[in-house]
């Protein structure tokens, strides 16, 4: 690989391919390296994408037959105890009409391959089954290319974009991004459960082609800082659960056991009944928030997507931040190519674009949220059970006066969580999202 490229992209996920599409469309000589056998082979997430961000890269993505599973018309939030829980949902006609495909589910393996094909059609070269083992630098320390595990695998480029995920093989070697602390990373596992399309329609009360996403908090994560999810695909359901990596180490918990327990929960079991397990996957998530975002550019390089720790833990948004950051990186590279200057100063417009966008503004707004979850383990342990006790008692008709029930519930709450702790929880929660 003695050839020289304008841009080398490391990673064929949403960030890397978004950049490749944008660059190749402008005639920039772009190569993308992917360590998996094909784009998407080593990736797993809940399966949600955002139409607005994808359309900024491919306005005609629907005409290009993007492999959409279901258009999301309803979002649900569950707060569960061991045997029960609360459900809050929102459905709007706008999501079937003018805001159709605002959010939609996809299969990551299918989508990533399709997305990479779009970059290829625009002129980008995508090289799979290739690991970038190091970066090449000149005498002044500027990045001028990549070193791969292929024979004669050195390749020179004016700019390198690092978009190879949170578990980046280059992170430790280059030092451009600190190794993520276990407290800032979540480990998630997911099972794909096959069900007939018409059964999913009936169980989730949706028309064909429409779907539902469910985010799940509470005791299913066994007292650990984590979340579960249940998303509808065309003929399958994505059911997953994850928790903080440091919590997994402390609790000695096994994620597959948590997932099996979740499958038997009374709010989950009826929705996946008679489903056939099809796939089982695992993935790391960057959940450290704004405080863990590294230096985003330097002499000859930029960092985007999960590699840059771009993940909104409160709203569970990651793929949109990845696509937008990849697009912004491409625009900064185009500016640098026009000037013939690939210094950190020339690439700084990437950071400026991010600062002016929702990406860094949202991460900054919720910068306290990750530490809020870390400090208040009662959100995942005692509170879900107390919340369920309250509902169960007030809904049970057994001849006991409601006032007496209220006293009993309040006594149970006070015995588990002092009033001062409840007030601190409310105050910290408000500060983390204001």
Rosetta blueprint (number, residue, H / E / L):
1 X L
2 X L
3 X L
4 X E
5 X E
6 X E
7 X E
8 X E
9 X E
10 X E
11 X L
12 X L
13 X L
14 X H
15 X H
16 X H
17 X H
18 X H
19 X H
20 X H
21 X H
22 X H
23 X H
24 X H
25 X H
26 X L
27 X L
28 X L
29 X L
30 X E
31 X E
32 X E
33 X E
34 X L
35 X L
36 X L
37 X L
38 X L
39 X L
40 X L
41 X L
42 X L
43 X L
44 X L
45 X L
46 X L
47 X L
48 X E
49 X E
50 X E
51 X H
52 X H
53 X H
54 X H
55 X H
56 X L
57 X L
58 X L
59 X L
60 X L
61 X L
62 X L
63 X L
64 X L
65 X L
66 X L
67 X L
68 X E
69 X E
70 X E
71 X E
72 X E
73 X E
74 X E
75 X E
76 X E
77 X E
78 X E
79 X E
80 X E
81 X L
82 X L
83 X L
84 X L
85 X E
86 X E
87 X E
88 X E
89 X E
90 X E
91 X E
92 X L
93 X H
94 X H
95 X H
96 X H
97 X L
98 X L
99 X L
100 X L
101 X L
102 X L
103 X E
104 X E
105 X E
106 X E
107 X L
108 X H
109 X H
110 X H
111 X H
112 X H
113 X H
114 X H
115 X H
116 X H
117 X H
118 X H
119 X H
120 X H
121 X H
122 X L
123 X L
124 X L
125 X E
126 X E
127 X E
128 X L
129 X L
130 X L
131 X L
132 X E
133 X E
134 X E
135 X E
136 X E
137 X E
138 X L
139 X L
140 X L
141 X L
142 X L
143 X E
144 X E
145 X E
146 X E
147 X E
148 X E
149 X L
150 X L
151 X L
152 X L
153 X L
154 X E
155 X E
156 X E
157 X E
158 X E
159 X E
160 X E
161 X E
162 X E
163 X L
164 X L
165 X L
166 X L
167 X L
168 X L
169 X H
170 X H
171 X H
172 X H
173 X H
174 X H
175 X L
176 X L
177 X L
178 X L
179 X L
180 X L
181 X L
182 X H
183 X H
184 X H
185 X E
186 X E
187 X E
188 X E
189 X E
190 X E
191 X E
192 X E
193 X E
194 X E
195 X L
196 X L
197 X H
198 X H
199 X H
200 X H
201 X H
202 X H
203 X H
204 X L
205 X L
206 X L
207 X L
208 X L
209 X L
210 X E
211 X E
212 X E
213 X E
214 X E
215 X E
216 X E
217 X E
218 X E
219 X H
220 X H
221 X H
222 X L
223 X L
224 X L
225 X L
226 X E
227 X E
228 X E
229 X E
230 X E
231 X E
232 X E
233 X L
234 X L
235 X L
236 X E
237 X E
238 X E
239 X E
240 X E
241 X E
242 X E
243 X E
244 X E
245 X H
246 X H
247 X H
248 X H
249 X H
250 X H
251 X H
252 X L
253 X L
254 X L
255 X H
256 X H
257 X H
258 X H
259 X H
260 X H
261 X H
262 X H
263 X H
264 X L
265 X L
266 X L
267 X L
268 X L
269 X H
270 X H
271 X H
272 X H
273 X L
274 X L
275 X L
276 X E
277 X E
278 X E
279 X E
280 X E
281 X E
282 X E
283 X E
284 X E
285 X E
286 X E
287 X L
288 X L
289 X L
290 X H
291 X H
292 X H
293 X L
294 X L
295 X L
296 X L
297 X E
298 X E
299 X L
300 X L
301 X E
302 X E
303 X E
304 X L
305 X H
306 X H
307 X H
308 X H
309 X L
310 X L
311 X L
312 X E
313 X L
314 X L
315 X L
316 X L
317 X E
318 X L
319 X H
320 X H
321 X H
322 X H
323 X H
324 X H
325 X H
326 X H
327 X H
328 X H
329 X H
330 X H
331 X H
332 X H
333 X H
334 X H
335 X H
336 X H
337 X H
338 X H
339 X H
340 X L
341 X L
342 X L
343 X L
344 X H
345 X H
346 X H
347 X H
348 X L
349 X H
350 X H
351 X H
352 X H
353 X H
354 X H
355 X H
356 X H
357 X L
358 X H
359 X H
360 X H
361 X H
362 X H
363 X H
364 X H
365 X H
366 X L
367 X L
368 X L
369 X H
370 X H
371 X H
372 X H
373 X H
374 X H
375 X H
376 X L
377 X H
378 X H
379 X H
380 X L
381 X L
382 X H
383 X H
384 X H
385 X H
386 X H
387 X H
388 X H
389 X H
390 X H
391 X H
392 X H
393 X H
394 X H
395 X H
396 X L
397 X L
398 X L
399 X L
400 X L
401 X L
402 X H
403 X H
404 X H
405 X H
406 X H
407 X H
408 X H
409 X H
410 X H
411 X H
412 X H
413 X H
414 X H
415 X H
416 X H
417 X L
418 X L
419 X H
420 X H
421 X H
422 X H
423 X H
424 X H
425 X H
426 X H
427 X H
428 X H
429 X H
430 X H
431 X H
432 X H
433 X H
434 X L
